[in-house]
Amino acid sequence: HECARVPVTALTLAGQYLLAAEGPFLRIFDKEGNRSHGSLQIFKTQAIHGLVVCEQSAAKDLVVLAYGGTFLRLIRLDPGVDEGLENPSSTLGPVTCGPDWILDVAPPFVTDGSLPEGFSTIAVTAHNGLLQIENESPVLDLQKSSIQCLSLSVRELTRSSRCILYSAHLSWLSKDRILVASGTAFGEILVWSCTTTTNCSNTRSHIHHFFTGHEGSIFGVQISPDFFLDGHDSPRRILASCSDDRTIRLWDISDLPDHHDLSGGLDALGLIQDRETGFGANVESDATKSLAVAWGHTSRVWSVRFSAAEPEEGTLPIVPQLVSFGEDATSRLWQIGHSPNVSSSGPGKMSLTLDLNETAAFHSGKNIWSMAIARQPNGKLRVITGGADSAIVSHVWPRDTIEYVSPQPSKDAHRSCAFVSQHEFVSVTNSGQVLLGDFRSGQIDWATIAQLDDLRGYSTTASIPELGLVMFAGNSGKIYTWSQKGSDPQIVAVVDRKVAGLFATLLYTSDSDGITNPRIGLTVTKMGSDLAEFYILAPKGPTLDYDSRFDLKLPPSFVVTSALPVVDNVFPLLTVVVGSREGSIAIFHTQNPPSIQDAAGVIETELVYHVHTPEAVTSLFYVPEPSDSRHLITTGRDGKMATLAFPPTQPLHPVHSLPLPFGPNVEGLFIDRKTRNVMAYGFRGKQFVLYNTNTEQEIMAVECGGSHRIWAFMPSVEGDGGTFVWNQAATLKLFSTTEVSNTVVRGGGHGREIKAVSVRGGDRRLVATGAEDTTIRLFEFSGEKTGDDAKMSGFRCVRVLRKHVTGIQQLAWSACGRFLFSCGGCEEFFVWRVGRVPLVGMGVVCEAVCPTESELPDLRIMSFDFNQKSGVSAGKEAEFIISMVYSDSTLRTYRYTSPSCSSNPSQKPFQLLGTGTYLTSCLTQCASLITPDMLVTASTDGHVAFWPTTATAATNLYTTSSPPISPIETSPQDSSPLTHTYTHRTKIHQSSIKTLSSCRLPEADDIHLVLTGGDDNAIGFSLVRAASPSAPPTVSTLLIPRAHAAAVTASALMPISTREDGEGQSYLAVTASNDQRIKVWLVSVDEKKEGMDGVQVRKLGEGATCVADVSGMDLVGLESGVRGVMVVGVGMEVWGFDGLEGLAGGWSWDGSLR
């Protein structure tokens, strides 16, 4: 076992460690989540559902109880001498099996800060029964490493109920009494307690409360610690519950009246004979005692947790806070308040409120499954969540921020603003007043700079914070500048019209050494004019003088929304790039060094359309990398960030263009000085968002009301985050932080089931996965590591592709590795061009979309295969023949020519070559066999069919993953699509074929080995022989029934070697199923023998995968140089093959999965 990313099902903070459960594995991190200390496999196949800290010694040794399903196991962790430097040593006790599914385990009762004599605790089961869990040793001796010291015994304390529970929680009332809260599948909550004697020989149980009110199953219950309220002398206790009705409710359980005695072995829930089997019982219950009801989550709520602050010395415990998480992949912090209105509750009763304080959405897809919370020494609440996306994320509340609201007169609203430093900004009001705002003190301190009538009613601003300069203009055409050095505003230029926009950029002359000789490039656009003016300004004391000026003749209807001057050693003369409101980019070059008198020396050299069409280009950033090919990064209000290759003598062309997860108003970007990551900012609904595009991490989010307002943003140079100032509801507001909103302990992936996987050829380290969340993710794979670089180990997501609107069905890389093909529902078929881009990282462009052939494209493309023209290299023509099968039993074949490599710009990338119809069954798989003129398809009727496609291919040699193949015939491009008809079909499986893999025998071009897996739990090995495309092939099949215990959903074939006797080829076949088993088969093929006489199959080994609902697999390369297999489904996992070298010597290998 090499690596896994599966849902995180349990989290806990244990001493100096953060422990996380992924399937049967326990991941160990340091408490802050900055360093990995390795992992342990706790159970063979069972996922871990909970972790309980049992004891911690003075030497910081830890004993942790892990449970999942009916299994329990003790783990001892010893940090050793070099604490924090080495991985802790561990000892695992034997696995103990209980009589029923365990829902919760109470931590051992602690008296005066230490455990009582002996180790004993209580667990509650899914049928509302209690179990006593004891360590078989009299005392849990942490000085011993014997496994027997960690053995457990389990015995039943109470009788189980007939009704199954969905949730339960345990809380100690005393050493001999425990309180139980149970939530049922029918929306009922039962609160009861159990009292035991010293040796637990006798127990007494009583029902105290029976709550109804939820309109759905109870997914989470939590008993609060005792706290005190004003007006109440005795401590209070409440119960929180959550349900799939999306509500969170609070119940009063301060008093525990004994309603029913269960000591006689009665069924606790069976005592209520008249309750209905559906929601809303018709019996008397405690529904009227609901203290508060709150809505917040957009879907089902899975769990709630209380967090009580440590009371100050001499004070009583206060009302705890509540944290919830759910299916919407968010965690929410709730503040429980004491309502003064107690009349509705009656004398002595509580009246509480439940208010939402914060929503944290740091996971992708659906479902947060686990949480750990802790109070920090400074009183802040630390929340750590683990999701279905396998990510572990930590955030702290409240954050260290400056938040200030500055009231302003309603008749003098702020019109524009810009930052002049990290702590100051300039704002121009409606009356023409220029103000300087300073927020070093935590609030905005205003100072008046000037009163300018030119700025009445309208103004626009731009600034250079590095120099402390700001420029502003209004209706008259005068452009003012002001410096922090204390001068009055000076007129630096005058234009002949009302100024539409100012765009200022810091430049450096070619003979300068850094900041000592700066220049400022200022682009000025005018209302109703097709000319823009460009100035090069030089700071001189507190004022600015301009060195040169020239006009930019804009294209027709070109409204400038962004501008950027470029000067470096590749562009020794000035180049000005401007972006338009319609999404285009214009580039102006100087023929001669510009001067005040020479305005004719500027020419427009290029106009690039459709960069962000039809929305505005909001920002431009030039990447002066040390190479001949520079790059230009742009953002737009279409929600995308794009990168254009910017060679000095060639046209611009896109190398990256993808939508960001926020938007559509992406307003700007900058490069982080510490990490060199590209940071983008803009608006998502009513929030302003700062986002790291390289790590796909949200840095900050501010509720501001949306994008239609006056605002300015200044990135922080001291840390993460920045300062955002905006105008909202006649007030100026400010938010500033130097902290990132969350810390990623372990990176994740998809938050939904992964349906497709493809590993790029070559180093086989770049993996593409597609999921039901409609996204495609690119991962760089490396083996699991420990230490500070643990975040970079395993699967590291390097890019997220967001364009599909349906779940991904299949992915495939081209043989050259430059193209990725994807398909899904609604006849979606996309072609992506992938490559490395400076600063951006992995650059991706969707360069073509296959046109739909039907008026209502509701069909799903079930599978596709393609053949690539041989000899393709970077920059040369890339052409493919692509065959697709659809859910309506049709087949289509296209010729695809990459627009980036085509010599004819007007040529359409996709040309339909042929169509065909099978029967009435859905086609599920397809693959090219023999040559590109033969296609095999699989369907839901258990048959495979063979289709000759000779006349639809293009002349030349084509390659797949197999060795080179023979030439094929051609059809004219202007001919009508041909009709495909299958020549042969043969039945292999009893029902649907779920997976198909094939390999060509190296010594026989006309023979293929085909591996299939079906709904009938069987796998089939078929030899396909075809003398010519026109003749029906001969198919011989060896079927292995009951190969798995469930449907076979994924398979892979890997050639190993030629046998020593020279008689045939060896293959490794890997299959996976919904039974969560991976099996490895050794296949020997002697093509000289007839039929299946030359095929021998032997199972080498099998292993259990922690990936549920396996839907795909592919072969991957490992760092050790050996091959492995990657399995995807609900998560992803990599297995390596040991001992492949033994296979070449006559089948002597006893292989295994590791």
N, C-alpha and C positions, 0 to 999 in steps of 0.2 A: 504494500500500500504506500503510494508516494504522496498523495495530497488529496484533500477533500474540501469542498465548500458546500455545506448543506445548512439547512435552517438551524439557528442557534436556539436551543430549547431550554437552556438553564444558565443562569449567571449568579455568581455570589462573590462578595468581597470577603476574603478569608485571610486575616492577618496582613502580611505584606504582599499577598497575591490577589489577582483577579482570576477567578476560575470560570471558564466557559465550556459549555457542552455543545458539541456538534455531532449529532448521531451518537455512536457509542464512544466517541473520543472526548477526552478532557483536555482542553487547551489551558496552559498555565502562562499568565502574564504577570508582570509586576503590577503593583497596586495602581500606579498611574497609567498603565496601559502603554508604556513607551518601549517595553522590551519583552520579548517572548522567551519563556523558560522551557519550551518543549511541550510535549503532549503525551498522554497515556491512553491506551485503549482499555476501557473499564469493562464493557460487556462485549460479547462476541458479535451480536447483531442488534440487540435491543438499544434503542436510543435512550439517552439519559434525560429524565424529566425533571429532576430536582437535585439540589446540592445543599447539604446541611452541615455547618461547622459544628463538630462535636466537642472538640477541646483544643486549646492552644497552651503549650507549656511556656515556661519562662525562657527556654532556649529557642522559642519561636517555632518549635515543631507543631505541625498541624495534623489533626485527624478530621477527615471529611467523610460524611456518609453520602454516597450517590445512590439514587434510586431511579428506576425506569420500568414501567409495566409492573410486573410482579417481582422484579429482581432488586436486590440491595447489595451494596459492597462498601467496605471501609477502605479508605486510602490514607496512608500516612506520608506526609511531605516533610523532609528534613532539609532546610536551606544549606546546611553545612557550614564550614568555616568561612569561606569566601562569599559571604552573603552579597547578593546582587550581582556577582560576577559569574558564578557557575549555575548550572541548572540544579534544582533541588533533587536530592535522592528520594526515591519513592518506594513504598512497600504496599502491595495490594493484598487485601484479605481475600478469602474465598467468597465466591458469589453465593448469595443466599436467596432462595425463592420463597415468596410468601403465597398465601392461599388466594389472593385476589389482587386486582389492579390497585396500586397505591396512588392516592391523590395528593397527600400531604404528609410530611413528617415533622413533628415538633422538635425544635432543638432541646437537648437535655436540660432539665430544670436546674437553674443555678442558684445557689444560696451563698450569700456574702462573697460573690465573685468567684466561687469555685464550684466544681461539680461535686455532688454527693458521692458517698461510697458506692463504687460500682457504676457501670455505664448502662443506662436504661432510658428509653424514650418511647413515644407513642406515635403510631401512624394510623391514618384513616383511609379506608378503602373505597372503591367505587360503589359498593353496596352499603355504605354507611356503617361499616363495622370498624372496630378499633383493634389494632394489633400492638402487642408489646414487643419491642425490639431491644434485645440485650446483648451485650458483649459477653461471650462465654467465660472470659477471664474475670476473676473477682474485681480487679482494678485494671483500668486501661493504662498499662505501663508504657509510657512513651520512650523509655530508655531501651526497650527491647525491640528488635526488628523481626522477631518471629512472626510468620504469617498467622500462626494460630492465635496470637494475641489480638488479631484483627478479625477473628471469626465472629459471626452473629448467630443468634437464635431468635426465632419468631414464634409467637403463640397468640391465639385469638383471645381478646378480652371480652368482647360483646358480640352478640348475634348480628348478622348482616340483615339488611332490609331487602324487600323484594323490588323496590324501585331503584333504578340506577341513578347515581349522582353524576353531575357534570363538573362540580367544583366542591371544595371543602377547605376549611382552615382550622387549625388547632391553636389554642392559646392556654397556657398554664394559669390556673387560678391559685393553686398552691402546689406543694410538693406531691400531694396525693389526689388532686382534682384537676381535671382538664376540661376546658370548654370547647365545644365543637360547633361550627357553623357549616351547614350542608346545603348546597344548592342543587335542585333536581332538574331533570329534563323537562318537567311540566311547569316551571316557573315558580316553584315553592321553595321557601327557605326555612330550614329547621334549625333551631338553636337548642342544644342539649348539652348535658355534662355527664361525666363519668368520674366516680370516686373509687379509688382503689386502696387496699390495705398495703402494708409495708411490703409483703411478698407477692402482692397482686393475686392472692388466692381468692378473694371475694371482691366483687365490683357492684356498685349501685349506680344506675343511670336514671336521669330525669329529663323530661322535655320541659323547656322553659318558654319558648316562643315558637310560633308557627306563622310566618309572614307570607302574604300573597300581595300581588300588586303589579309585578312585572308581567309583560305580555309576551314573554319569550323565555327560552331556556336560560338558566342561571349559569353563566360561564365563569364568574368569579365572585368570591366572598372574602372579606378580610375583617378581622376583629381588631379594633383599635386598642392601643395602650390606654391605661387610665389617665384621665386629665380632669382639670377643675374648671368650672365656669362661674362667672359672677352670679350671685344669687343662689348658688347651690353649695351646701356645706360638705356633702359627700362627693367622692370622686365619681366621674361619669365614664361610661363606656358606650361606644356606638359600633354598629356593624355597617360596612359598606358593601354593596352588591352591584353587579353589572350584568347585562343581559344582551341578547340579540335584538331587543327592542330599542337599543342604542341609548338607554338611559342609565344613569348612575343614581342609586338611591341610598339614603342613610336611614338607619333604624336604631331605635333606642333599646339597648340591652343592658342598661345600668342595673336594673333589677332582674333577678332570676327566680321567678316564682316556679314552684314545682307543680306542673300541671298533670303529668303522667309519670308513673314509676315504671321503668323498663327493666327492673331487676329480675323479673320473672322470665326474661327471654322474649318479651313481646317485640313485634315488629314496630319500630318507631313510627314509620309512615303508615303502617297498616292500622294504627289506632284510629285514624281518621277514615271511617268507612264510607262516608258520604261524599268524599271529594270526587270531582270529575276527573276524567283522564286527560282532558284538554286544559288549556290555560284558563284561569279565572275560577277558582274553587267556589262552590256554593255553600261552604261551611263557614262557621265563625272563625275568623282569623285575626291577626294583629295588623291588618292592612292600615288601620287608622293611625298606627304609630309611626308611619313614615315621616321622618323629620325633614327631609329635603329630597327633591328630585331635580336632576340636571341633565340637559342635553348638550352635547359637544361633538362627539364623534360622528362621522358621516356613515359609519357602518357598525358592524357588531363590535362590542367591547369585550375583550378577552379577560382582563384582570384589572384589579385595583390594589394599590399598596398605600399604607399609611407611613408617614415619616414624621416622627415627633422630634422637635428641637430639644436639645438638652437644657433643662431649666437652670437658670442662674442660681448661684448659691443663696439659699434662704427664700427661694420662690417655689411655687407649685407648678407642676406640669401644665402646659397650656394646650389649647386645641391643636391637634396635629394637622399637617397638610396631607393631601391625597393626590396620588399620581395614578393615572390610568393609561392603558395602552390597548390597541385593538386592531381590527382588520384593515383599517384605513392607513396602517403603517405610521401612525402618529402616536406620540406620548403627550399627555396633557396634565398640567399641574393645576390643581383645584385648591382654592382657599376656603376652608370651613369657617364660617362666621357665626356669631351668636346674635340672633335676631331679638330685638327688645320686645317684639310683639309675642307674648306668651299666652294670650287669652285663648287662642285656638287650641293650645296644647293642654290647658288645664293647670291647676296648681302643681308645682313641683316638677313639671315636665319641661323638657328642653324644646327650644325652637331655633333651628339652625338654618343657615343659608349655605349654598354651595356655588361659588363663583369661579369662573375659568380665569386663571392667571396667565398661562403660557401654553402655546402649542408648539411642539418640536416635531418637524417632519424631515428627518435625516436619513430615512430608509427609502428604497425604491420598491415599486410594485405594491404588494399587499402583505399585511400581517407582521406585527411585532409579536414574538413568541415568548420573550423573557426579559427580565429587568432586575437590576440591582440598584439600590439606593443607599446613600450614606450621607450623614452630616459631616461637613468638614470643620476643622477647628475654628474657622472664621464664621461659622454659622450658616454658610451657604449649603445648598442641597445639590449633591452630585447624583445625576441620574445616568445609568449605563443601560443601554437597550441592545437586544439582539433580535434580528429579524429573519424573515424567510429568505431575504437576499443574502444571508450568511454574514452580514456586516455586524460589527460590534462598534457602537458609537457612544461616546461619553459627552455630556454637556453639564454645565453648572448653572444654577439659578440662585439669585439673580446675577447677571453679568456686570462687570465693571464698565459702566457706560456713563456718559454725560447726556442727559436728556433735559431740554429746556424749552419752554414755551414763552415767547416774548410778545405780549400784547402790543398792538399797534393801532393808531387811529384809523377808523374804517374809511375815512376820506383820503388817506395818504398811503395807499397800499404799495407794497414793494413790487417793482416792475422787473428788475433783473438783479442778479448777484453773481459774484465770482470770488474765489479764494485768492488771497495774496500771500498766505503763509499757512503753516500747519494749524495756527490758532487764531487767524484773523481772516475776515472776508469783507468785501465791499458790497453794499446794497444801494441801489438807486430807487427812490420812491416815485410815486405818481406825480408829486409836486416838483420834481427835479432836485430833490435833496440827495446828496451823496453822503452815505454813512459808512463808518468803519465799525464793524462788530468784532469784539475781542471776547473769547469764551475761555480764557485760561482759568478764571475763577470758578468755573462750573455754571456760570450764567452769562448771558450776552451783555457786555458793557458797551454802550454806544457812544461814538464820538462823531461829530459833524465835520466832514471834509470840506464840502462846498455846497452852494446853492446855485444851480445852473438852469436857467430858463429853457435852454435848448433841449433839456431832457424831460420837460413837462409832458406827461401823457404817454410817452414812448421812450424806451431806451433799450440798448443791447450792450453787453459787456463781454470782455475776454481778458485773460490774465496770464502772466508768467510767474507762478509762485516761486520758482527758483531765484528770481531776481527781485521779488517783492513789487512787481509792476502790475497795474491794471489799466485797461483801455475801455472807454465807453463812448457811445455816440447816440444821437437822437434824430430829431426831425430835420435839423438844419443842414446836416452833412458834415458838421465839425466833429473831428475825432480827437478826444481828449485822452491824456495819459496822466497817471498819478503814481508816485513812488512812495514806498514806506520811509524813504529817507527824509520825508517831511515837507516836500514842496507842495505848492498849490497845483491844482490840475492845469496842465499845459495843452495847448492845441498842437497836435503833431501833424495833422493833415486835414484837408478840407476836400470833400467830393461834391459833385454838382447835384446830387439827389439825396433823398432820404436814405440813410444807411439801413440795409436789410440784415446784414450780419457781419460780425467781426470774428476772424479765425487767426489766432496768434500761436506761433511755434518758436521755440528756442533753437537758434542755429549757431554754428561755429564756423568761422572762416578757415580755409584750408591751411593757412600758415599760422594759426593760433595754437597755443598749448593749453587746451582745456577751457576753463571758465573765465580765464583772464581776458579774453577778447571775444565776448559773445556778440551775436547778432540775433535780431528778432525778425522773423518773417511774418508779416501781417497781410492777410487777404481781406479785402473789403468788397462786399457785394452791395449793389444799389437796387432800390425798388424800381421795377419796370425797365431795367436796362440789361442789354446783353453783353455789357462790359463789366468785368471785375478788375479792380485795381490791386496791384501787389506792391508792397513796400518792404525794403530791407532797412531795419532801424538799428541804430547803434546807441546803447546807453552812454550818456555823457553826464555824470553827476546825477542829479535828481530828475533830469529830463531825457528825452529821446530825440535824436536827429536821424533822418533817413539818408542812407548811402545811395539808394537807387529806387526807382519806381518804374513800373511798366503796366500796360493794360493786358488783360486776358480776354480774347474774343471768345465768348461762350457759344456753344452750339445752340441752335434754335430751341426755344422752350426749355432751356437748361437752367433750373433754379438750384443754386449752390446751397448745400446743407452741411458740407464739410470741406476742408482744404488742408493740404500738407505740402510744404516745400521740402525738397530732398537735395542734399549736397553731401557727396563723399568722394572717395578716390575713383569710384566707378563712374559717377556722374560729376565730373569736375566743374561743369557748368550747371546752373540752377535748373531744377525740374520742379514744376508745381503740379500736384495731383489734386483734382477737385471732384467731389461726389455730388450727385444731384438728388432732387426730391423724387425722381422716377426710378432711382436705383442704378443709374449708369455712372461711369467714371471717365473723366477727360484728363489727358496728360499734355502738359505744355513744356516744351524745351526751349532754352535760349540758344540762338545760333552764335551769339557773341556775348561777352560779359555784359550784363545789363547796366545801363546808366540812365540818368534822368532824361537825357536827350534822345536816347535810342530806344523807342518803343516798338520799332518794327523788327527787332531782333528776336521776337518771341513767336513761335509757331505752335499750333496744336498738332501733335504728332499721332495721337491715337485716341479713339473713343471706344470704350469697352462697355457694351450693353449687358443688361440682364445680370449684373452682379448681385443686386438685391431687388430686382424688379418685382412688383411695381412700387415698392416702398423706398423710403429715403435712405441714403447712405449717411450714417450718423457719425462715424469716426474713421480715421485712417492712421495707420502706424507703419513706419518703414523699418525693416529688419536689415541692418547693414552687416550681414554675416560675412566672414572672411572667405568669400568665394566669388566667382564670376556671376553667379545667379543670385540676385537679391530677391527679397519677398516683400509684399505689401499685404498687411492684415487689415481687414475692414469689418465693420459691424453695420447692421441696418435694422430698420423697423419691421423687417420680415421675420425677425427672431433668429437670424443666422449670423454666424461669424465665418468669414471667408478669408482665404489666403491666396494671393495671386503671385505666381512667379514673375519677377520683374527684371528680366535680362536687359542690358542697356541697348542692345541692337535688335531685339526680337519682340514680337507682340506679347502683351500680357496674357497669361492663361491660368485658369484656376487649378490649384493643387489641393485645395481643401475648401469645403463649403458644407456646413452642417448646422441645423438649428440647435440652439441651446435650450436647456430644460426650463428656462424662464422666458418671458417675453409676452407678446412679440416686440415690445419696444426695448431693444438692446441699444443703449445710448452711447457707450464708449468702452474703451479698454486701456490697459496699461500693463507694463511688465514689472512684476514684483522684483525689488532689488536684491532680496536675499535668495529666493529660490529660482529666479528667472522664469517663473511660470506666467502664463498669459491670464490676466484677470479681466473679466468683463463685468459691466454693471448696466442695470436698466430696471425695467418695471415688470412685475408679475402681478396682474390684477391691481390690487390696492397697495401692493408692497414695492418698496425699492430694494433691489437685491444686488449684492456683490458676490461674484461666483468665480471660482478657480477652474478654468477650462481644462487644465492639464490633469488635475486630480478628480474632477467632477464633484467638487465639494462646495457647498454653500458657506460663505464666509460671514455674511451678515444679511439680515432682512429687517426692514423698517416699515411699519404701517404708516403710510403717508397719504392715502386716498387716491393714488393713481398717478399717471404721467402728465395729466393736463393741468400743470401748475408751474410756477416759478421755482427752480431748484438749482442747486450746485453741489458737487461732490469733490472731496479732496482725499486721495489715498493717504494712509498713514505711512510715514517713513520710519517710525519707531517700532512698529509691530504689524500685526494683521489688522484688517478693518480699515476704518477711515472716518471722515466726518461728512455728514449729509445734512444740508440745510434746505428747508422748503417752506413754501407759503401754503397754508391750509386754513380755511374758514376765518379769514381776516386776521390771522396770527402767523408770525414767523416762528418755525420750530426748528430745533437742532438735535441731532443724534450723533454721538461720537463714541467710538470704541477702538481699542488697540488689541482686542482679543478676537480670536476666531470663535464663531458661534458653537462649534462642536469639534471634538477630537476623534479621529478615526483610529480606533484601537486595532481593528482588523478590517481590511477592505472586503467588500462584498461583490455581488453581481446582480443577476436578475432577481426580482422579487416575485416572479411567477414561474410556472413550470417551463423548463427549457425543452424546446421541441426539435432543435436542429443543432448540429455541430459540424465544423469543418476545420481541419488543421492545415495550414499552408505548407506546401512542400519546401524542400531545401532543409533548413535547420529544424523545421517542424516545431517551432517555438511560438508562432503567432496563431492563436486560436480564435475562430469566429463562432459565436453562439447566438441563436435566435430563440425567442421565447414568446409565450402568450401575452406578455406585456407589450408586444408589437415592436420592441427594440432589438437591434443587433448590437452585440458587444464584442469588441476585440480585446483579447487578453494576451499578455505575454506570460508564458508559463515557465516557472523554475521550481526546483524542489523546495520542500519545506525547510526553513532555516530557523535558527534561534538567535537571540541577541538583538542588537539595535536595528538590524536590517530585516527584521521579521515582517514588517509591513510590505516589503518589496518581494517577499517570497511567495511561493505558491502561484496563485492566479492574480495578476495585477492588471486591472482594467485600464487600457490606454485610450479607448475611444468608445463612445456610444453613438450609434447610428439611429436617428429618429426620422423615419419617413413612412414606414408601413402603417397602415391603419387597421390591419388584422394580424392575427398571430402568425409567426413565421413557420413555414412548412419545411423548407429545405434550404441549405446553404452549400456552396461549393466554390473553392478557389480554382483559378486557372493554373495551368502548369507553370507559367512564368511567374506566378505569384503577384502580378500587378492588378488582377481583377478579381472581384468577389461577386458572385451571383446569388440572388436571394429571391424567394417566391413565397406567396401566401394566398389568402383568400381574395375575393373580388378581382381575380385575374391579375394580381400584382406580381410583376416580375421586374426587378431592378438590377442594374449593372453598376457596381461601385469600383472606382479606381483608387488604389491605396498606395501610399508611399510615405517616406520620411520627409518631414518639413522642419526647418530650423525653428526653434522656440515652440512651435505648435505641437511638435511630436509626430504622432501618426496622422498624416493628412488623408482625408477621404473626400471624394467627390462622387455624387450620384450622376454619372454621365449619360445615362439613358434609361428610359422606361419603356417597356414593351407595350405597344398599343393594344387596347382591348378589341376583340373581334365581335362582341355582342353589344346590343344597345343597353342592356342592363347587366353589367359585369358583376354577377353574384357568384360565379364559379370559383372554386378553389383549385389552384395549380397544385396537384398532389406530389409531383416529382418532376425532375428534369435531369437531363444529361447533355453534355456538349463535347465537341471535339475542337481542339485549337489548332490553328495553322502552325506547322512546325517551323522552327528557326526564328521564332519571334523574339526580339530583344527590345530593350528600352528605346523608344522613339521610332520604332518601325511599325509597319502595319500590323494590327491585331484583328484577326477575323476568326469567327467561331460559327459552327453549325450546332444549333441548340434545339433539342427535342423536348417537348413538354407534354405531360399527360394531365387531364382535367377530371374533375369529379363527375362530369356528365358522360364519361366513357369516351371522350374524344382525345385525339392526338394531333399536335401541331408541331411543325418544324420550321425554324427560322434561320436565316443567315444574319449574323450580327457583325457589323464592322465598327470598331471603336472610333467615335468622332475625333478623339484626341490624336489618332494615328492615321486618319483617312486623308488621302490626297485630294478628295473631292468634298468640299464643305457642304455642298447642297445635297449630298447623298443621305438618304434616310438610314439611320443605324440598323433598323430591323427591316428585313424583307421576308415575308411569308412565302415559304417554299412549298409546303404541302400540308394537307390535313387528312385525318382518318378517323373512323369511328369503330370502336370495339363492339360490344354487345349492349347490354343494359346494366352491367356491373360497373362500379366505380373503379377506375384504374388507380392503383396505389403506388407503384414503383416503375421506374424505367432505367435502362442502362444500355450503353452501346457495346455491342459484341462484334468480334471478328474484325470488321472494318467499320468506318462511319456509315456504311450503307446497310447495316443490320442493327435493329433495335429490338430489345426484349422488354416486354411490359408484364407486370403482375397486377392482379385485380382481386376484388373481394370474393370472387367465385372460386378462388384457390388455383386458378390456371395461370400459366405463363404463355404469352403469345409472342411471335416473332414477325417483325415487320421489315421487309426490304425497303430501303430508302435511297437507292442508287442515284436516281435522277435528280434528287434534290440537293446533292452536295456540290461543293465547289472544287475546281481542279486544284490539286496540290496534295502534299502529304499532310496528314493531321496526326496529332498526338493526344492521348489522354494520359492517365497515370501509367499506362502500359507502354511497352517498347514501340518503336515506329511500326506503322502498318502500311498497307498497300495503297496505291493511288485510287482515286474514285472519279466517277464521271460528273458531269456538270449539266446545269440547265440554264438557259439564258435568263438574265435578270428581269427582262420584260415579259417573261412568260407567266401565264396564270398559275396559281398554286395547283400542284398535282394532288391526286387522291392516293392516300396510303391504304393498303389492304394487307392484313396479316396473312401469312402463308401457312402457319402452323400454330396450334395451341395444344398444350398438354397439361393435365391436371397433376398437381403436386400435393396440395394441402386440401383438407376437408372444407376449410372456410377461408377467410381473408388472409392474404399474404401481407405481413406487416413490414418485412425487411428483406432486402435483396442486395447481395454483394457478389462481385465477379472478379476473376483473374484470368488472363490469357496464359496458356501454357507456353513457356519460352521456346520449346523445341517444336511447337506445332501452331502455326498461325491460325489454323481453322478450328482449334479446339479451345473451349473456355470451361472453367470450373465456376459454377454458379451456386451460391449458398443462399437459401431462403429460410425464413422463419414465419410461422403463422399463428393464427388464433387457436389452432388445434394443439398448441404446446409442442409441436414437432419442429424439427429442422430437417432440411433436405439438401443433399449434395447432388448436383446434376452436372453431367458432362454433356456439353453441347457441341456437336460436330456439324459443320456446314461446308460443303464442297464449293458452293457458289451462292451469291445473294438470291438468285432466282429460285434455287432449289430449296425445298423445306429442310430444315436442319434435323438431325437425329438427336434425340434427347434421351439420356439414360439417367435415372434418379435412384439414389439411395436415401430412403426416408428413415429418420430416427424418431419414432413416436415417443411421447412422454419425455422428451429431452429436458424439458423444464416443467415446473408445476403450474405455470400460467402461460399466457400468450408470450411468444418470443417477439420482442419489439425492436431489437437492435442487433447488428452483426458486423463483423469485419473479417477480411481475409488478408493474410500476409505471407508472401512467398518467403521461404527460409533458405533452402539450398537444394542442390541436386544430390541425390543419394550417391553414396560411394560406389555402388555397383553400376551407376550410370543409367539405371532403369527407372526413370521418372523423376518427378519433382515433389518436394515436401512443402506443405503449407500449414500455417497456424490459423485456425479458425476460432474466433471469439464470438460468443453469443450472450445476450442478456435478456432478461425477462421481467415481467411484473412480479415474479416471486423474489425479486431482489437478489438474484444469484447470477454471478458471472461464471461462465464455463469456457474452458479452453480445450480445443480438439486438435489432434494431430491428423492431418490428411495426407496420405500418400497416393499419388496418381501416376500410373504407368499407362501412357497414352497408346502403347503398342497393343494392349489387350482390348478385346471387344467389350462394349457395354460397360457395366460397373465392375467387371472382374478385376480391373486394374486399380480400383479405388479401395483403400483401407482407411478406416476412421477409428481413432482411439481417443477417449477422453483422458486428458492429462491431469486436469485438476479443476477446482472450482473455488470460488470465494464469495462471501456475502458482501454486498455493497450497501452503503448507507444512503444511496440515492434511491428514492421511491419513484415509482412510475417511470422507469427507464424508457426513453424515447429515441435515443440515438447514441452512436459511438463512433470514434475515429482513432486512428493510430497516431501516436505522439512520440517525439523524441525526448529522452531524459538526459540530464547532465552527465550521467555516468557513461553515456554512449550507447546504452541499450535502448530497446524499443519498449513502448508501453501502449496502453489503450486508455482513452478518455471516455468516460460514461457520463451522460447527462440525463436529467429528468427534473425532479425536485431537488436541484442542486447539481453539482458536478464533482467528479472524482477521477483520479488517475491511478492506474495499476501498472506496475512494471513486471516484465517477464524475466525470471532468473533461469539460467542454465540453457539458453538457446544454443550455445556452442555444442552441446552434446547431441543435438538432433542430426548433425551431419554424419555421424558415425553409426548409422544403422538403428535408429529408434531406441537408443539406450537411455534417453533422458527421462528422468522422473520429474517433470516440470512442476512449477508451482507459481501461484500468484503471490506477489508480496506487496 
